[in-house]
Amino acid sequence: MKANASTSLVDNYFGLLNGLSKENKLRLIAKLSNSIADEVVKNEDRIDKYFGAFISDKTAEEIIKEIRESRNFNRSMEAF
């Protein structure tokens, strides 16, 4: 959405909501704030899924050692 369209939309909503009581405006502000906070939490949860994060009790050195020890090298050539 372009800046002008967004501004117009916000102005239209403000015009509709301007007649609300102070109490209702505060409730609306709280709900809007909570919806933004919920989005931030959801985005933080998603980040770990895309970067292969995992939890382990092993140190980085132990993991590296396991990887190196599990390597198998086969230097023989396959016949065609």
mmCIF file of the N, C-alpha and C atoms, coordinates in Angstrom:
data_MODEL
# 
_entry.id   MODEL 
# 
loop_
_atom_site.group_PDB 
_atom_site.id 
_atom_site.type_symbol 
_atom_site.label_atom_id 
_atom_site.label_alt_id 
_atom_site.label_comp_id 
_atom_site.label_asym_id 
_atom_site.label_entity_id 
_atom_site.label_seq_id 
_atom_site.pdbx_PDB_ins_code 
_atom_site.Cartn_x 
_atom_site.Cartn_y 
_atom_site.Cartn_z 
_atom_site.occupancy 
_atom_site.B_iso_or_equiv 
_atom_site.pdbx_formal_charge 
_atom_site.auth_seq_id 
_atom_site.auth_comp_id 
_atom_site.auth_asym_id 
_atom_site.auth_atom_id 
_atom_site.pdbx_PDB_model_num 
ATOM 1   N N  . MET A 1 1  ? 0.843   -1.178  0.000   1.00 0.00 ? 1  MET A N  1 
ATOM 2   C CA . MET A 1 1  ? 0.000   0.000   0.000   1.00 0.00 ? 1  MET A CA 1 
ATOM 3   C C  . MET A 1 1  ? 0.889   1.241   0.000   1.00 0.00 ? 1  MET A C  1 
ATOM 4   N N  . LYS A 1 2  ? 0.534   2.218   -0.785  1.00 0.00 ? 2  LYS A N  1 
ATOM 5   C CA . LYS A 1 2  ? 1.317   3.450   -0.855  1.00 0.00 ? 2  LYS A CA 1 
ATOM 6   C C  . LYS A 1 2  ? 1.086   4.296   0.387   1.00 0.00 ? 2  LYS A C  1 
ATOM 7   N N  . ALA A 1 3  ? 2.023   5.209   0.644   1.00 0.00 ? 3  ALA A N  1 
ATOM 8   C CA . ALA A 1 3  ? 1.943   6.068   1.827   1.00 0.00 ? 3  ALA A CA 1 
ATOM 9   C C  . ALA A 1 3  ? 0.655   6.883   1.832   1.00 0.00 ? 3  ALA A C  1 
ATOM 10  N N  . ASN A 1 4  ? 0.251   7.407   0.693   1.00 0.00 ? 4  ASN A N  1 
ATOM 11  C CA . ASN A 1 4  ? -0.960  8.224   0.638   1.00 0.00 ? 4  ASN A CA 1 
ATOM 12  C C  . ASN A 1 4  ? -2.202  7.403   0.945   1.00 0.00 ? 4  ASN A C  1 
ATOM 13  N N  . ALA A 1 5  ? -2.262  6.183   0.430   1.00 0.00 ? 5  ALA A N  1 
ATOM 14  C CA . ALA A 1 5  ? -3.411  5.323   0.686   1.00 0.00 ? 5  ALA A CA 1 
ATOM 15  C C  . ALA A 1 5  ? -3.449  4.926   2.160   1.00 0.00 ? 5  ALA A C  1 
ATOM 16  N N  . SER A 1 6  ? -2.286  4.634   2.737   1.00 0.00 ? 6  SER A N  1 
ATOM 17  C CA . SER A 1 6  ? -2.217  4.267   4.157   1.00 0.00 ? 6  SER A CA 1 
ATOM 18  C C  . SER A 1 6  ? -2.650  5.436   5.027   1.00 0.00 ? 6  SER A C  1 
ATOM 19  N N  . THR A 1 7  ? -2.162  6.613   4.713   1.00 0.00 ? 7  THR A N  1 
ATOM 20  C CA . THR A 1 7  ? -2.517  7.805   5.485   1.00 0.00 ? 7  THR A CA 1 
ATOM 21  C C  . THR A 1 7  ? -4.006  8.070   5.392   1.00 0.00 ? 7  THR A C  1 
ATOM 22  N N  . SER A 1 8  ? -4.551  7.934   4.216   1.00 0.00 ? 8  SER A N  1 
ATOM 23  C CA . SER A 1 8  ? -5.979  8.151   4.026   1.00 0.00 ? 8  SER A CA 1 
ATOM 24  C C  . SER A 1 8  ? -6.797  7.140   4.826   1.00 0.00 ? 8  SER A C  1 
ATOM 25  N N  . LEU A 1 9  ? -6.360  5.886   4.817   1.00 0.00 ? 9  LEU A N  1 
ATOM 26  C CA . LEU A 1 9  ? -7.055  4.844   5.556   1.00 0.00 ? 9  LEU A CA 1 
ATOM 27  C C  . LEU A 1 9  ? -7.024  5.127   7.049   1.00 0.00 ? 9  LEU A C  1 
ATOM 28  N N  . VAL A 1 10 ? -5.855  5.504   7.562   1.00 0.00 ? 10 VAL A N  1 
ATOM 29  C CA . VAL A 1 10 ? -5.718  5.811   8.983   1.00 0.00 ? 10 VAL A CA 1 
ATOM 30  C C  . VAL A 1 10 ? -6.594  7.018   9.342   1.00 0.00 ? 10 VAL A C  1 
ATOM 31  N N  . ASP A 1 11 ? -6.598  8.027   8.495   1.00 0.00 ? 11 ASP A N  1 
ATOM 32  C CA . ASP A 1 11 ? -7.431  9.211   8.753   1.00 0.00 ? 11 ASP A CA 1 
ATOM 33  C C  . ASP A 1 11 ? -8.917  8.849   8.774   1.00 0.00 ? 11 ASP A C  1 
ATOM 34  N N  . ASN A 1 12 ? -9.317  7.966   7.873   1.00 0.00 ? 12 ASN A N  1 
ATOM 35  C CA . ASN A 1 12 ? -10.721 7.536   7.845   1.00 0.00 ? 12 ASN A CA 1 
ATOM 36  C C  . ASN A 1 12 ? -11.092 6.785   9.123   1.00 0.00 ? 12 ASN A C  1 
ATOM 37  N N  . TYR A 1 13 ? -10.225 5.869   9.562   1.00 0.00 ? 13 TYR A N  1 
ATOM 38  C CA . TYR A 1 13 ? -10.495 5.156   10.810  1.00 0.00 ? 13 TYR A CA 1 
ATOM 39  C C  . TYR A 1 13 ? -10.537 6.116   11.983  1.00 0.00 ? 13 TYR A C  1 
ATOM 40  N N  . PHE A 1 14 ? -9.607  7.067   12.002  1.00 0.00 ? 14 PHE A N  1 
ATOM 41  C CA . PHE A 1 14 ? -9.584  8.023   13.098  1.00 0.00 ? 14 PHE A CA 1 
ATOM 42  C C  . PHE A 1 14 ? -10.892 8.817   13.142  1.00 0.00 ? 14 PHE A C  1 
ATOM 43  N N  . GLY A 1 15 ? -11.371 9.193   11.978  1.00 0.00 ? 15 GLY A N  1 
ATOM 44  C CA . GLY A 1 15 ? -12.642 9.921   11.931  1.00 0.00 ? 15 GLY A CA 1 
ATOM 45  C C  . GLY A 1 15 ? -13.788 9.103   12.507  1.00 0.00 ? 15 GLY A C  1 
ATOM 46  N N  . LEU A 1 16 ? -13.788 7.806   12.224  1.00 0.00 ? 16 LEU A N  1 
ATOM 47  C CA . LEU A 1 16 ? -14.833 6.932   12.760  1.00 0.00 ? 16 LEU A CA 1 
ATOM 48  C C  . LEU A 1 16 ? -14.704 6.734   14.267  1.00 0.00 ? 16 LEU A C  1 
ATOM 49  N N  . LEU A 1 17 ? -13.463 6.639   14.746  1.00 0.00 ? 17 LEU A N  1 
ATOM 50  C CA . LEU A 1 17 ? -13.226 6.299   16.145  1.00 0.00 ? 17 LEU A CA 1 
ATOM 51  C C  . LEU A 1 17 ? -13.096 7.517   17.052  1.00 0.00 ? 17 LEU A C  1 
ATOM 52  N N  . ASN A 1 18 ? -13.046 8.695   16.488  1.00 0.00 ? 18 ASN A N  1 
ATOM 53  C CA . ASN A 1 18 ? -12.841 9.909   17.265  1.00 0.00 ? 18 ASN A CA 1 
ATOM 54  C C  . ASN A 1 18 ? -13.968 10.158  18.260  1.00 0.00 ? 18 ASN A C  1 
ATOM 55  N N  . GLY A 1 19 ? -15.154 9.678   17.963  1.00 0.00 ? 19 GLY A N  1 
ATOM 56  C CA . GLY A 1 19 ? -16.291 9.897   18.853  1.00 0.00 ? 19 GLY A CA 1 
ATOM 57  C C  . GLY A 1 19 ? -16.357 8.928   20.021  1.00 0.00 ? 19 GLY A C  1 
ATOM 58  N N  . LEU A 1 20 ? -15.433 7.988   20.111  1.00 0.00 ? 20 LEU A N  1 
ATOM 59  C CA . LEU A 1 20 ? -15.449 7.038   21.221  1.00 0.00 ? 20 LEU A CA 1 
ATOM 60  C C  . LEU A 1 20 ? -15.100 7.733   22.532  1.00 0.00 ? 20 LEU A C  1 
ATOM 61  N N  . SER A 1 21 ? -15.543 7.133   23.611  1.00 0.00 ? 21 SER A N  1 
ATOM 62  C CA . SER A 1 21 ? -15.195 7.669   24.936  1.00 0.00 ? 21 SER A CA 1 
ATOM 63  C C  . SER A 1 21 ? -13.710 7.424   25.197  1.00 0.00 ? 21 SER A C  1 
ATOM 64  N N  . LYS A 1 22 ? -13.171 8.139   26.182  1.00 0.00 ? 22 LYS A N  1 
ATOM 65  C CA . LYS A 1 22 ? -11.764 7.963   26.531  1.00 0.00 ? 22 LYS A CA 1 
ATOM 66  C C  . LYS A 1 22 ? -11.474 6.519   26.937  1.00 0.00 ? 22 LYS A C  1 
ATOM 67  N N  . GLU A 1 23 ? -12.397 5.931   27.681  1.00 0.00 ? 23 GLU A N  1 
ATOM 68  C CA . GLU A 1 23 ? -12.223 4.545   28.128  1.00 0.00 ? 23 GLU A CA 1 
ATOM 69  C C  . GLU A 1 23 ? -12.139 3.588   26.935  1.00 0.00 ? 23 GLU A C  1 
ATOM 70  N N  . ASN A 1 24 ? -13.025 3.759   25.985  1.00 0.00 ? 24 ASN A N  1 
ATOM 71  C CA . ASN A 1 24 ? -13.016 2.893   24.807  1.00 0.00 ? 24 ASN A CA 1 
ATOM 72  C C  . ASN A 1 24 ? -11.785 3.133   23.934  1.00 0.00 ? 24 ASN A C  1 
ATOM 73  N N  . LYS A 1 25 ? -11.338 4.380   23.856  1.00 0.00 ? 25 LYS A N  1 
ATOM 74  C CA . LYS A 1 25 ? -10.111 4.670   23.101  1.00 0.00 ? 25 LYS A CA 1 
ATOM 75  C C  . LYS A 1 25 ? -8.913  3.978   23.743  1.00 0.00 ? 25 LYS A C  1 
ATOM 76  N N  . LEU A 1 26 ? -8.845  4.007   25.083  1.00 0.00 ? 26 LEU A N  1 
ATOM 77  C CA . LEU A 1 26 ? -7.746  3.343   25.780  1.00 0.00 ? 26 LEU A CA 1 
ATOM 78  C C  . LEU A 1 26 ? -7.790  1.824   25.572  1.00 0.00 ? 26 LEU A C  1 
ATOM 79  N N  . ARG A 1 27 ? -8.998  1.264   25.576  1.00 0.00 ? 27 ARG A N  1 
ATOM 80  C CA . ARG A 1 27 ? -9.126  -0.174  25.295  1.00 0.00 ? 27 ARG A CA 1 
ATOM 81  C C  . ARG A 1 27 ? -8.644  -0.497  23.884  1.00 0.00 ? 27 ARG A C  1 
ATOM 82  N N  . LEU A 1 28 ? -9.001  0.349   22.941  1.00 0.00 ? 28 LEU A N  1 
ATOM 83  C CA . LEU A 1 28 ? -8.584  0.150   21.556  1.00 0.00 ? 28 LEU A CA 1 
ATOM 84  C C  . LEU A 1 28 ? -7.057  0.250   21.426  1.00 0.00 ? 28 LEU A C  1 
ATOM 85  N N  . ILE A 1 29 ? -6.481  1.237   22.085  1.00 0.00 ? 29 ILE A N  1 
ATOM 86  C CA . ILE A 1 29 ? -5.020  1.392   22.070  1.00 0.00 ? 29 ILE A CA 1 
ATOM 87  C C  . ILE A 1 29 ? -4.361  0.141   22.639  1.00 0.00 ? 29 ILE A C  1 
ATOM 88  N N  . ALA A 1 30 ? -4.884  -0.373  23.737  1.00 0.00 ? 30 ALA A N  1 
ATOM 89  C CA . ALA A 1 30 ? -4.317  -1.571  24.363  1.00 0.00 ? 30 ALA A CA 1 
ATOM 90  C C  . ALA A 1 30 ? -4.404  -2.769  23.417  1.00 0.00 ? 30 ALA A C  1 
ATOM 91  N N  . LYS A 1 31 ? -5.544  -2.931  22.761  1.00 0.00 ? 31 LYS A N  1 
ATOM 92  C CA . LYS A 1 31 ? -5.702  -4.052  21.832  1.00 0.00 ? 31 LYS A CA 1 
ATOM 93  C C  . LYS A 1 31 ? -4.759  -3.919  20.638  1.00 0.00 ? 31 LYS A C  1 
ATOM 94  N N  . LEU A 1 32 ? -4.618  -2.724  20.112  1.00 0.00 ? 32 LEU A N  1 
ATOM 95  C CA . LEU A 1 32 ? -3.696  -2.518  18.990  1.00 0.00 ? 32 LEU A CA 1 
ATOM 96  C C  . LEU A 1 32 ? -2.251  -2.784  19.420  1.00 0.00 ? 32 LEU A C  1 
ATOM 97  N N  . SER A 1 33 ? -1.886  -2.298  20.593  1.00 0.00 ? 33 SER A N  1 
ATOM 98  C CA . SER A 1 33 ? -0.532  -2.530  21.106  1.00 0.00 ? 33 SER A CA 1 
ATOM 99  C C  . SER A 1 33 ? -0.269  -4.015  21.311  1.00 0.00 ? 33 SER A C  1 
ATOM 100 N N  . ASN A 1 34 ? -1.229  -4.723  21.872  1.00 0.00 ? 34 ASN A N  1 
ATOM 101 C CA . ASN A 1 34 ? -1.066  -6.159  22.086  1.00 0.00 ? 34 ASN A CA 1 
ATOM 102 C C  . ASN A 1 34 ? -0.947  -6.910  20.766  1.00 0.00 ? 34 ASN A C  1 
ATOM 103 N N  . SER A 1 35 ? -1.678  -6.474  19.754  1.00 0.00 ? 35 SER A N  1 
ATOM 104 C CA . SER A 1 35 ? -1.599  -7.160  18.465  1.00 0.00 ? 35 SER A CA 1 
ATOM 105 C C  . SER A 1 35 ? -0.219  -6.980  17.841  1.00 0.00 ? 35 SER A C  1 
ATOM 106 N N  . ILE A 1 36 ? 0.395   -5.827  18.046  1.00 0.00 ? 36 ILE A N  1 
ATOM 107 C CA . ILE A 1 36 ? 1.756   -5.598  17.543  1.00 0.00 ? 36 ILE A CA 1 
ATOM 108 C C  . ILE A 1 36 ? 2.743   -6.459  18.317  1.00 0.00 ? 36 ILE A C  1 
ATOM 109 N N  . ALA A 1 37 ? 2.603   -6.520  19.635  1.00 0.00 ? 37 ALA A N  1 
ATOM 110 C CA . ALA A 1 37 ? 3.500   -7.340  20.457  1.00 0.00 ? 37 ALA A CA 1 
ATOM 111 C C  . ALA A 1 37 ? 3.375   -8.808  20.076  1.00 0.00 ? 37 ALA A C  1 
ATOM 112 N N  . ASP A 1 38 ? 2.166   -9.288  19.791  1.00 0.00 ? 38 ASP A N  1 
ATOM 113 C CA . ASP A 1 38 ? 1.963   -10.675 19.377  1.00 0.00 ? 38 ASP A CA 1 
ATOM 114 C C  . ASP A 1 38 ? 2.675   -10.964 18.063  1.00 0.00 ? 38 ASP A C  1 
ATOM 115 N N  . GLU A 1 39 ? 2.644   -10.019 17.133  1.00 0.00 ? 39 GLU A N  1 
ATOM 116 C CA . GLU A 1 39 ? 3.310   -10.200 15.845  1.00 0.00 ? 39 GLU A CA 1 
ATOM 117 C C  . GLU A 1 39 ? 4.823   -10.305 16.030  1.00 0.00 ? 39 GLU A C  1 
ATOM 118 N N  . VAL A 1 40 ? 5.385   -9.502  16.927  1.00 0.00 ? 40 VAL A N  1 
ATOM 119 C CA . VAL A 1 40 ? 6.826   -9.542  17.185  1.00 0.00 ? 40 VAL A CA 1 
ATOM 120 C C  . VAL A 1 40 ? 7.216   -10.905 17.734  1.00 0.00 ? 40 VAL A C  1 
ATOM 121 N N  . VAL A 1 41 ? 6.440   -11.432 18.667  1.00 0.00 ? 41 VAL A N  1 
ATOM 122 C CA . VAL A 1 41 ? 6.727   -12.739 19.259  1.00 0.00 ? 41 VAL A CA 1 
ATOM 123 C C  . VAL A 1 41 ? 6.640   -13.821 18.196  1.00 0.00 ? 41 VAL A C  1 
ATOM 124 N N  . LYS A 1 42 ? 5.635   -13.781 17.337  1.00 0.00 ? 42 LYS A N  1 
ATOM 125 C CA . LYS A 1 42 ? 5.490   -14.781 16.281  1.00 0.00 ? 42 LYS A CA 1 
ATOM 126 C C  . LYS A 1 42 ? 6.677   -14.723 15.328  1.00 0.00 ? 42 LYS A C  1 
ATOM 127 N N  . ASN A 1 43 ? 7.131   -13.530 14.980  1.00 0.00 ? 43 ASN A N  1 
ATOM 128 C CA . ASN A 1 43 ? 8.280   -13.392 14.083  1.00 0.00 ? 43 ASN A CA 1 
ATOM 129 C C  . ASN A 1 43 ? 9.545   -13.937 14.724  1.00 0.00 ? 43 ASN A C  1 
ATOM 130 N N  . GLU A 1 44 ? 9.736   -13.705 16.014  1.00 0.00 ? 44 GLU A N  1 
ATOM 131 C CA . GLU A 1 44 ? 10.913  -14.223 16.700  1.00 0.00 ? 44 GLU A CA 1 
ATOM 132 C C  . GLU A 1 44 ? 10.898  -15.742 16.716  1.00 0.00 ? 44 GLU A C  1 
ATOM 133 N N  . ASP A 1 45 ? 9.723   -16.342 16.892  1.00 0.00 ? 45 ASP A N  1 
ATOM 134 C CA . ASP A 1 45 ? 9.609   -17.791 16.877  1.00 0.00 ? 45 ASP A CA 1 
ATOM 135 C C  . ASP A 1 45 ? 9.996   -18.362 15.523  1.00 0.00 ? 45 ASP A C  1 
ATOM 136 N N  . ARG A 1 46 ? 9.637   -17.691 14.454  1.00 0.00 ? 46 ARG A N  1 
ATOM 137 C CA . ARG A 1 46 ? 9.891   -18.193 13.114  1.00 0.00 ? 46 ARG A CA 1 
ATOM 138 C C  . ARG A 1 46 ? 11.375  -18.164 12.747  1.00 0.00 ? 46 ARG A C  1 
ATOM 139 N N  . ILE A 1 47 ? 12.118  -17.236 13.264  1.00 0.00 ? 47 ILE A N  1 
ATOM 140 C CA . ILE A 1 47 ? 13.521  -17.070 12.899  1.00 0.00 ? 47 ILE A CA 1 
ATOM 141 C C  . ILE A 1 47 ? 14.304  -18.349 13.194  1.00 0.00 ? 47 ILE A C  1 
ATOM 142 N N  . ASP A 1 48 ? 14.113  -18.941 14.353  1.00 0.00 ? 48 ASP A N  1 
ATOM 143 C CA . ASP A 1 48 ? 14.852  -20.142 14.717  1.00 0.00 ? 48 ASP A CA 1 
ATOM 144 C C  . ASP A 1 48 ? 14.566  -21.302 13.760  1.00 0.00 ? 48 ASP A C  1 
ATOM 145 N N  . LYS A 1 49 ? 13.387  -21.376 13.238  1.00 0.00 ? 49 LYS A N  1 
ATOM 146 C CA . LYS A 1 49 ? 13.033  -22.471 12.346  1.00 0.00 ? 49 LYS A CA 1 
ATOM 147 C C  . LYS A 1 49 ? 13.799  -22.416 11.033  1.00 0.00 ? 49 LYS A C  1 
ATOM 148 N N  . TYR A 1 50 ? 14.178  -21.233 10.577  1.00 0.00 ? 50 TYR A N  1 
ATOM 149 C CA . TYR A 1 50 ? 14.825  -21.087 9.288   1.00 0.00 ? 50 TYR A CA 1 
ATOM 150 C C  . TYR A 1 50 ? 16.346  -21.146 9.345   1.00 0.00 ? 50 TYR A C  1 
ATOM 151 N N  . PHE A 1 51 ? 16.915  -21.073 10.498  1.00 0.00 ? 51 PHE A N  1 
ATOM 152 C CA . PHE A 1 51 ? 18.363  -21.042 10.592  1.00 0.00 ? 51 PHE A CA 1 
ATOM 153 C C  . PHE A 1 51 ? 18.944  -22.296 11.231  1.00 0.00 ? 51 PHE A C  1 
ATOM 154 N N  . GLY A 1 52 ? 18.167  -23.334 11.384  1.00 0.00 ? 52 GLY A N  1 
ATOM 155 C CA . GLY A 1 52 ? 18.669  -24.602 11.870  1.00 0.00 ? 52 GLY A CA 1 
ATOM 156 C C  . GLY A 1 52 ? 19.138  -24.587 13.310  1.00 0.00 ? 52 GLY A C  1 
ATOM 157 N N  . ALA A 1 53 ? 18.594  -23.725 14.099  1.00 0.00 ? 53 ALA A N  1 
ATOM 158 C CA . ALA A 1 53 ? 18.980  -23.669 15.505  1.00 0.00 ? 53 ALA A CA 1 
ATOM 159 C C  . ALA A 1 53 ? 18.516  -24.937 16.210  1.00 0.00 ? 53 ALA A C  1 
ATOM 160 N N  . PHE A 1 54 ? 19.355  -25.451 17.106  1.00 0.00 ? 54 PHE A N  1 
ATOM 161 C CA . PHE A 1 54 ? 18.971  -26.605 17.900  1.00 0.00 ? 54 PHE A CA 1 
ATOM 162 C C  . PHE A 1 54 ? 19.571  -26.472 19.291  1.00 0.00 ? 54 PHE A C  1 
ATOM 163 N N  . ILE A 1 55 ? 19.023  -27.233 20.195  1.00 0.00 ? 55 ILE A N  1 
ATOM 164 C CA . ILE A 1 55 ? 19.485  -27.175 21.574  1.00 0.00 ? 55 ILE A CA 1 
ATOM 165 C C  . ILE A 1 55 ? 20.283  -28.440 21.853  1.00 0.00 ? 55 ILE A C  1 
ATOM 166 N N  . SER A 1 56 ? 21.457  -28.278 22.428  1.00 0.00 ? 56 SER A N  1 
ATOM 167 C CA . SER A 1 56 ? 22.311  -29.417 22.740  1.00 0.00 ? 56 SER A CA 1 
ATOM 168 C C  . SER A 1 56 ? 23.092  -29.124 24.008  1.00 0.00 ? 56 SER A C  1 
ATOM 169 N N  . ASP A 1 57 ? 23.327  -30.183 24.774  1.00 0.00 ? 57 ASP A N  1 
ATOM 170 C CA . ASP A 1 57 ? 24.137  -30.038 25.976  1.00 0.00 ? 57 ASP A CA 1 
ATOM 171 C C  . ASP A 1 57 ? 25.625  -30.135 25.652  1.00 0.00 ? 57 ASP A C  1 
ATOM 172 N N  . LYS A 1 58 ? 25.942  -30.514 24.428  1.00 0.00 ? 58 LYS A N  1 
ATOM 173 C CA . LYS A 1 58 ? 27.331  -30.688 24.016  1.00 0.00 ? 58 LYS A CA 1 
ATOM 174 C C  . LYS A 1 58 ? 27.959  -29.335 23.679  1.00 0.00 ? 58 LYS A C  1 
ATOM 175 N N  . THR A 1 59 ? 29.258  -29.272 23.887  1.00 0.00 ? 59 THR A N  1 
ATOM 176 C CA . THR A 1 59 ? 29.984  -28.056 23.516  1.00 0.00 ? 59 THR A CA 1 
ATOM 177 C C  . THR A 1 59 ? 30.252  -28.082 22.012  1.00 0.00 ? 59 THR A C  1 
ATOM 178 N N  . ALA A 1 60 ? 30.620  -26.959 21.465  1.00 0.00 ? 60 ALA A N  1 
ATOM 179 C CA . ALA A 1 60 ? 30.940  -26.884 20.041  1.00 0.00 ? 60 ALA A CA 1 
ATOM 180 C C  . ALA A 1 60 ? 32.096  -27.815 19.701  1.00 0.00 ? 60 ALA A C  1 
ATOM 181 N N  . GLU A 1 61 ? 33.072  -27.896 20.595  1.00 0.00 ? 61 GLU A N  1 
ATOM 182 C CA . GLU A 1 61 ? 34.223  -28.772 20.359  1.00 0.00 ? 61 GLU A CA 1 
ATOM 183 C C  . GLU A 1 61 ? 33.805  -30.230 20.296  1.00 0.00 ? 61 GLU A C  1 
ATOM 184 N N  . GLU A 1 62 ? 32.879  -30.627 21.167  1.00 0.00 ? 62 GLU A N  1 
ATOM 185 C CA . GLU A 1 62 ? 32.400  -32.011 21.160  1.00 0.00 ? 62 GLU A CA 1 
ATOM 186 C C  . GLU A 1 62 ? 31.651  -32.327 19.871  1.00 0.00 ? 62 GLU A C  1 
ATOM 187 N N  . ILE A 1 63 ? 30.855  -31.410 19.417  1.00 0.00 ? 63 ILE A N  1 
ATOM 188 C CA . ILE A 1 63 ? 30.098  -31.615 18.176  1.00 0.00 ? 63 ILE A CA 1 
ATOM 189 C C  . ILE A 1 63 ? 31.051  -31.716 16.991  1.00 0.00 ? 63 ILE A C  1 
ATOM 190 N N  . ILE A 1 64 ? 32.041  -30.844 16.946  1.00 0.00 ? 64 ILE A N  1 
ATOM 191 C CA . ILE A 1 64 ? 33.027  -30.876 15.853  1.00 0.00 ? 64 ILE A CA 1 
ATOM 192 C C  . ILE A 1 64 ? 33.779  -32.202 15.864  1.00 0.00 ? 64 ILE A C  1 
ATOM 193 N N  . LYS A 1 65 ? 34.159  -32.663 17.049  1.00 0.00 ? 65 LYS A N  1 
ATOM 194 C CA . LYS A 1 65 ? 34.871  -33.932 17.173  1.00 0.00 ? 65 LYS A CA 1 
ATOM 195 C C  . LYS A 1 65 ? 34.012  -35.077 16.650  1.00 0.00 ? 65 LYS A C  1 
ATOM 196 N N  . GLU A 1 66 ? 32.735  -35.103 17.011  1.00 0.00 ? 66 GLU A N  1 
ATOM 197 C CA . GLU A 1 66 ? 31.822  -36.149 16.528  1.00 0.00 ? 66 GLU A CA 1 
ATOM 198 C C  . GLU A 1 66 ? 31.706  -36.132 15.006  1.00 0.00 ? 66 GLU A C  1 
ATOM 199 N N  . ILE A 1 67 ? 31.596  -34.955 14.448  1.00 0.00 ? 67 ILE A N  1 
ATOM 200 C CA . ILE A 1 67 ? 31.476  -34.835 12.987  1.00 0.00 ? 67 ILE A CA 1 
ATOM 201 C C  . ILE A 1 67 ? 32.732  -35.369 12.321  1.00 0.00 ? 67 ILE A C  1 
ATOM 202 N N  . ARG A 1 68 ? 33.886  -34.982 12.819  1.00 0.00 ? 68 ARG A N  1 
ATOM 203 C CA . ARG A 1 68 ? 35.151  -35.432 12.223  1.00 0.00 ? 68 ARG A CA 1 
ATOM 204 C C  . ARG A 1 68 ? 35.325  -36.939 12.352  1.00 0.00 ? 68 ARG A C  1 
ATOM 205 N N  . GLU A 1 69 ? 34.940  -37.488 13.490  1.00 0.00 ? 69 GLU A N  1 
ATOM 206 C CA . GLU A 1 69 ? 35.082  -38.934 13.703  1.00 0.00 ? 69 GLU A CA 1 
ATOM 207 C C  . GLU A 1 69 ? 34.095  -39.750 12.865  1.00 0.00 ? 69 GLU A C  1 
ATOM 208 N N  . SER A 1 70 ? 32.993  -39.147 12.486  1.00 0.00 ? 70 SER A N  1 
ATOM 209 C CA . SER A 1 70 ? 31.990  -39.890 11.718  1.00 0.00 ? 70 SER A CA 1 
ATOM 210 C C  . SER A 1 70 ? 32.245  -39.857 10.215  1.00 0.00 ? 70 SER A C  1 
ATOM 211 N N  . ARG A 1 71 ? 33.239  -39.115 9.776   1.00 0.00 ? 71 ARG A N  1 
ATOM 212 C CA . ARG A 1 71 ? 33.538  -39.023 8.352   1.00 0.00 ? 71 ARG A CA 1 
ATOM 213 C C  . ARG A 1 71 ? 34.119  -40.331 7.841   1.00 0.00 ? 71 ARG A C  1 
ATOM 214 N N  . ASN A 1 72 ? 33.661  -40.737 6.675   1.00 0.00 ? 72 ASN A N  1 
ATOM 215 C CA . ASN A 1 72 ? 34.193  -41.918 5.994   1.00 0.00 ? 72 ASN A CA 1 
ATOM 216 C C  . ASN A 1 72 ? 34.683  -41.488 4.627   1.00 0.00 ? 72 ASN A C  1 
ATOM 217 N N  . PHE A 1 73 ? 35.940  -41.766 4.355   1.00 0.00 ? 73 PHE A N  1 
ATOM 218 C CA . PHE A 1 73 ? 36.499  -41.428 3.064   1.00 0.00 ? 73 PHE A CA 1 
ATOM 219 C C  . PHE A 1 73 ? 36.739  -42.712 2.285   1.00 0.00 ? 73 PHE A C  1 
ATOM 220 N N  . ASN A 1 74 ? 36.235  -42.745 1.090   1.00 0.00 ? 74 ASN A N  1 
ATOM 221 C CA . ASN A 1 74 ? 36.439  -43.884 0.210   1.00 0.00 ? 74 ASN A CA 1 
ATOM 222 C C  . ASN A 1 74 ? 37.169  -43.372 -1.012  1.00 0.00 ? 74 ASN A C  1 
ATOM 223 N N  . ARG A 1 75 ? 38.425  -43.682 -1.106  1.00 0.00 ? 75 ARG A N  1 
ATOM 224 C CA . ARG A 1 75 ? 39.245  -43.142 -2.185  1.00 0.00 ? 75 ARG A CA 1 
ATOM 225 C C  . ARG A 1 75 ? 39.277  -44.051 -3.404  1.00 0.00 ? 75 ARG A C  1 
ATOM 226 N N  . SER A 1 76 ? 38.542  -45.128 -3.389  1.00 0.00 ? 76 SER A N  1 
ATOM 227 C CA . SER A 1 76 ? 38.545  -46.023 -4.555  1.00 0.00 ? 76 SER A CA 1 
ATOM 228 C C  . SER A 1 76 ? 37.654  -45.439 -5.647  1.00 0.00 ? 76 SER A C  1 
ATOM 229 N N  . MET A 1 77 ? 38.011  -45.713 -6.873  1.00 0.00 ? 77 MET A N  1 
ATOM 230 C CA . MET A 1 77 ? 37.265  -45.210 -8.027  1.00 0.00 ? 77 MET A CA 1 
ATOM 231 C C  . MET A 1 77 ? 36.234  -46.244 -8.447  1.00 0.00 ? 77 MET A C  1 
ATOM 232 N N  . GLU A 1 78 ? 35.080  -45.802 -8.764  1.00 0.00 ? 78 GLU A N  1 
ATOM 233 C CA . GLU A 1 78 ? 34.029  -46.684 -9.272  1.00 0.00 ? 78 GLU A CA 1 
ATOM 234 C C  . GLU A 1 78 ? 34.309  -47.016 -10.723 1.00 0.00 ? 78 GLU A C  1 
ATOM 235 N N  . ALA A 1 79 ? 34.075  -48.257 -11.079 1.00 0.00 ? 79 ALA A N  1 
ATOM 236 C CA . ALA A 1 79 ? 34.260  -48.666 -12.490 1.00 0.00 ? 79 ALA A CA 1 
ATOM 237 C C  . ALA A 1 79 ? 33.043  -48.227 -13.297 1.00 0.00 ? 79 ALA A C  1 
ATOM 238 N N  . PHE A 1 80 ? 33.295  -47.831 -14.546 1.00 0.00 ? 80 PHE A N  1 
ATOM 239 C CA . PHE A 1 80 ? 32.186  -47.414 -15.412 1.00 0.00 ? 80 PHE A CA 1 
ATOM 240 C C  . PHE A 1 80 ? 31.661  -48.558 -16.171 1.00 0.00 ? 80 PHE A C  1 
# 
